């Protein structure tokens, strides 16, 4: 690695990465590789790939954590903080503005028509994510079986997402083959207790303050998104089904349509897709107490979503070479990724049914829970928009921001014709 850059240069480069980080983790990782490896000799190819593998082992957005690791590698903890914050803050500000606009104007008929096009696009975006993850994750019959069992567990049995991930990780660790793995490097063990204590304290401080002040609703929001931060393996798509189930069915903070809109808006912004949690927290607060509570809820959500990311990186980065040499961790990650395929398939079906049909019933047959759409409520405009989104995204491979703009305009056009 070349001479470490100064903080001003680090700010310029990671600020540009944060502003241009559209298109999901694959595009964001490619952008960082171009900026940090190809254009500047800040990281070697091996350092970059090892860091990426490490970040994929962690819960949370791997691209944001990769940026944080790169900043830490270059300038220590201040560099890691700078890089991580610059990756998140531009998108968070955009999401906040969109959240306020949605809360104030989301019920206007024309706005709802715009979102019909966005919802149709979201269905295809999730299908596209499913195909990409499946190609990377399903490398043998065992992984196909894990994916199928995960799908059945969440779709038919409604088992909790954290339990599915835990079971997949245990199976992957238990069946890992250690042959051919490099030995862990020798040397003094990193000193991490103080780092862990500091970041756990920062993570828990708002929860303790909210409990002391008797802020029951905000404490509930903080606890929920704290739990979510621990199980966000496989990206936002994987955890979205669990989040939707809890937010819509258990807490009643949002409706199903609002959850689909949340993902659509998050797709239009730079930064990690898990910023969808900020939108959800904002709307939950808006419904419970108007704009002031919404702003507080969004802030709390951001804090408990991203502070854990810094904890994982700053505590784990000094152990990177040792972690990379642990085959059971690698096996657990591979099994988790396979399970995520089944979870995203469930999300694809769930979104498609709720976008295409106005009424979807839940039917219970013993331990099984089935979704049954009412054929009479099929929305032909939604079906036509979904087909158009599939053509543009999967057939023509148009950039997602352009597709979202076209689909929103198509929804407005159908509204003008009286079709929605």
N, C-alpha and C positions, 0 to 999 in steps of 0.2 A: 504494500500500500504506500502511496506517495505521501508527501508531507500533508498533515491534516489541514483543512481549510480553516479560515477564520470564521467567527460567528456571523459576520456580515455576509460573507459569501454563502455560508450555509443557509442564512435567511433567504437570500435571493433564489437559490436553487430549490429549496424545499417550498418556498412560497409559490414558485412557478409550478411545481409538481402538484401542490394543493389546489391551485386554480384550474389546472388542466386534467385533474384526475376523474374524468368521466368514464363510463363504460364498464364499470364493475372491476373486480380484483384482477382479472387477467390483463386487461388494458392498463390498469394502474401499476401492476408489477412490471409490465413491459416498459412503461414510461420511466419508472425508476431505474431499470436496467440500462436504458439508453442514457439517462442523465448521470448515473453514478458509476457505471462500468465502462460504457462505450465512449462517452464524450469526455469524461474526466477519470483519471486513474485513482479515484478515491477508494474503490473496493475492487478486489480481484474477482474473477469469475467464480472461483472456489468459495471465497468469502460470501459472495452474494447468494449462491445456491445453498450453501450451508445455513445461512441466515433464513432463507425462504423455507427450507425444510423444518427448521426450528419453529418458525412462526406458524406453520401449518399444524404443528403439534398442539398449539395453544387454543383455548377458547377465545373468541373475539375475532375482529376483522384482520385477516392476515396481512393485507396490504398496509393498513395503518401501523400495525406492529412491525412490519418490515421497515417502514420509514423511521419509526422510533429506534429500532435496532441500528440502522445505518447512522442516524445522528449520534447515538451513544458510542458507536464504534469510532466515529470521527472526532467527537468533542466531549465524550463522557456524558454524564447525566444532563448538564445544560443543553448539550447538542441533541440528546434524545428527546427532551421536553420540547425543544424548539421544533424539531422535525415532526414529532407526533401532533403537536398543536396546530402547526401550519397545514397538516394533512386534513385535519378535522374541521377547523374553524370556518373556512370559506363555505363549505357545504352546510354547516350548522346555521350560519347566518341566512343563507338562501332558504333553507328549510323553515326557519323561524318566520321569514317574510311570507312564504307560501302558506304556512299554517295560519297566520293571522288572516290572510286573504280568504282562505278556505273557510275558516270559522265564520267570517262576516258575510261571505257571498256564496258559499257552497250550496245553499238551497235554492238559488235562482235557477229557473228552468234552463236557460241557455248554458249556465255553468254546469248543470247536471248533464246536459247533452255533450259538452266538451269532455266531461269525465267518463262518459260512456265509451268514447273512443279510446281514452287512456286505459280504462278497465279492460277492454278487449285486447289492447296491446300487452297488458300485464300477463294475461293468460298465456300468450305466446312467448313472452320473455321468460316465464317460469319453465315452459316446455323447453326452450332453448338452453336454459341453465341445466335442466335435467339431462339433456343429451350430452352436454359438455362434461358434466360431472361423471356420468355413466361411462363415457369413453375413457376417462382417466382412472376411474376407481374399480371397474369390474374387470379384473385381470384373470380370473379363474372361476371355476364352478363354485368354490366356497364363497367367494364374494357375491356371486349372483344369488346364492341361497340366503346370505345375510341380508341383501337388499330386499328380496322377496318377503322374508320373515318380518323385516322392519316395516314394510308397507302394510302387511296384514295386521301387524300389531297396532299400528296407529290408525289405520283406516277402519278396520272391523272391530278391534277391541278397545280402541281409544286409550291405549297405554300411554303414560306420560312420556314426552320426548326425552327428558333427562334419564329415565329408566332405560329406554331403548339405547341411548348412547352409552350408558354405563355397561349394559349387557354386551354390546358389540365390542367395547374396549376390553372387557374381561376376556371375551372369547379370543380376540386378536392377540392379546398378550399371552394367553395360555397356549396358543397354537403357533407362536412365532418360532422360526428356526434361526438359531444363533450362528449357523455356519457362515463363514465368509465375512463377518462383520469385523471392522478394525477394533483393536483394543483401545479402551479409554486412555487418553494421554495422561502421563504421569505429571506430578507437580502438586503444589499446594492448593488445597481446596479454597474456592472463593469464600469470602466472608459475607454472608447474606442475611443473617438474622436482623441486623439493624435496618437494612433495606426493606425487608418484609414487614417489620414492625411499623416503619414510617408509612408505607403505602397502605397497609391495612388500617392504620389510624386515620389516614386521609379519607379512605373509602368509607369508614364507619362513622366519622365525625358528623356528617349531616344527619345520619340516622339517629344518632344519640341526641343531637340538638332538636330534631323534630319530635322525638319522643318526649324530651323534657318540656317542650312548648305545648305539648298536647295536640300537635297537628296530625290528626289521625289519617286523613286522606293522603297528605303528602308522604307520610311515613309508609303507608300502604304502597304508594307508587314507588318509593325508594326501595322497599324490600322486594317488590316484584321484579324490577329491572336489575337489582343486584343479583337475584337468583338467575335471571336470564343471562347475565354477563358470564356466569360460570359454565353454562351449558351451550354457549353459542359456537359449537363446532360445525364446520361445514358451511359457514357463511349465513347471511341473513335469510336466504331462501329456506334453509333447513329448519331454522328455529321459528320461522314465521307462522307455521301451522300451530305450533304450541302457543305462541304469543297470541294468535287470533283466538284460539279456544279459550284461553284464560281471560283475555281482555273483553271479548264479546259475550261468552257464555257465563263465565264465573263472576267477573267484576261488573259487567254491563257498562263499561266506559265508552265503547264505540259500537257502531253497527257493523255488520258484515261489509256493506258497501263502503263505509268509511275506511275499513282496513284495506280494502283493495285500492281505494284512492290513495291511501298512505304510501303504499309501495310504488304506485305510479308516480307520485310526486318525488319520492326519494330517487327514482330512476333518472329524473331530469336534472339532478344536482351533482356537483363534484363531491368527492370524498367517499367514505365507505357507505355501503348500502344500509348498514345497521343504523344509520341516522334516521331510519324509519321510526325507531323508538322515540326520538325526540318529537316527531309529529304525533305519535300516539299519546305520549305524555301530555303534550300541549292540548289536544282535543279532550283528553280525559279531564284535565284541569278546567278547561273552558266549560264543559258540561256541568262540572261540579260547582263552579263559582265564578264564571266569567273570565275576562281577560287577565286581571291581576293574578288569579290562582293559576291560570294557564301558563303564564310566564314563569311562575315559580316551579310548576310541575315540569315544564320543559327543561329548566335549569337543573333540577334535581335528577331528571332522567339522564341528561348528558353526563352529569358528574358520575353517577353510579354505573353508567355504561362504559366510560372510557378510562376512569381512574384504574380499574382492574387491569386494563391493557398495559399501562405503565408499570404496574406491579409485576405482571408476568415477565416483561422484558427486562426491567432493571434487576430483578431477582434472578432471572434465569440466564441472561446473556453471558455472564462469566462462566457458565457451565456448558456453553454451547457445544464445544468439542466432545465433552463427556456424554451429553444427551444424544448427540448424533451417533455415538458408538453403542447405544443401548437397543438391541434388536427388539426387545419386548415393547418398548415405546413405539418403534416403527411399526410393529405388528398391530398394536392397538390403534394407531392412526389409520392404517390401511383398512381395518375393520370398521372404524367409525365412518370413514369416507364411503365405504360400501353401504352402510346403514343409511347414510344421508341420501343416497340415491332413492331408496324406498320412501323416505320421508318427503323428498321433493316431489316424487310421483303422487303421493297423497295430496300435497299442496296443489299440484297441477289440476287434479280432478276436482278438488274442492273449489278452487277459484273458477274453473270452467263452468261447473254446475251453477254457482251463484251469480255468475255474469250472464249466462244464457237463459236461465229460468227465473221467473219472478218469485216462485214459491218452491222451496226445497224442504221436504220433511225429513225428520230423523226417526227411523223405525228401529225398535229394539226387539231382537229375537234371542232371548236368553242372554248369553254373554256378548252377542254380536250387536253392533250398532251400524245401521245402514242408512245411506242418504238416498232419498227417493224424490226425484224432481217430478213436478206436475207437468205432463206434456202439454197441457192446454195453456201453460204460461210461458212457453218458449218465446223468446224475444227475437224476432227475425232481424230487426236492425242490429242487435248485438251479435247475432250469428254472422251477418254480412260483414260487420266491422272486424270480427275475429278472423274471418277468412282473409280479409284484406291485410290485416296485421301479419298473418302467417306468410302471405305472399311476399310482403316487403322485407320482413326480418329473416325468414328461413329460405325463401326462394331467391330474392334479389340481394339479400345481405346489406340492406341499407343501414347506415348508422342509427343507433337507437334514438338520439335526440331528434333527428329528422323524422323518424317514424312516429314518434310521440306527437310532434307538431302536426304532421299530416293526419294522424288519426283523430286528434282533437278537432281539427278543421272538418274532417269527415263527419264527426258527431254533430258539429254545429250545422253542417249542411243538411243532414237528415232532420234536424230539429226545424230548420227553416222550411223544409218540405212537408212538415207535419208528420213525419214518420216516427218520432220519438215522443 
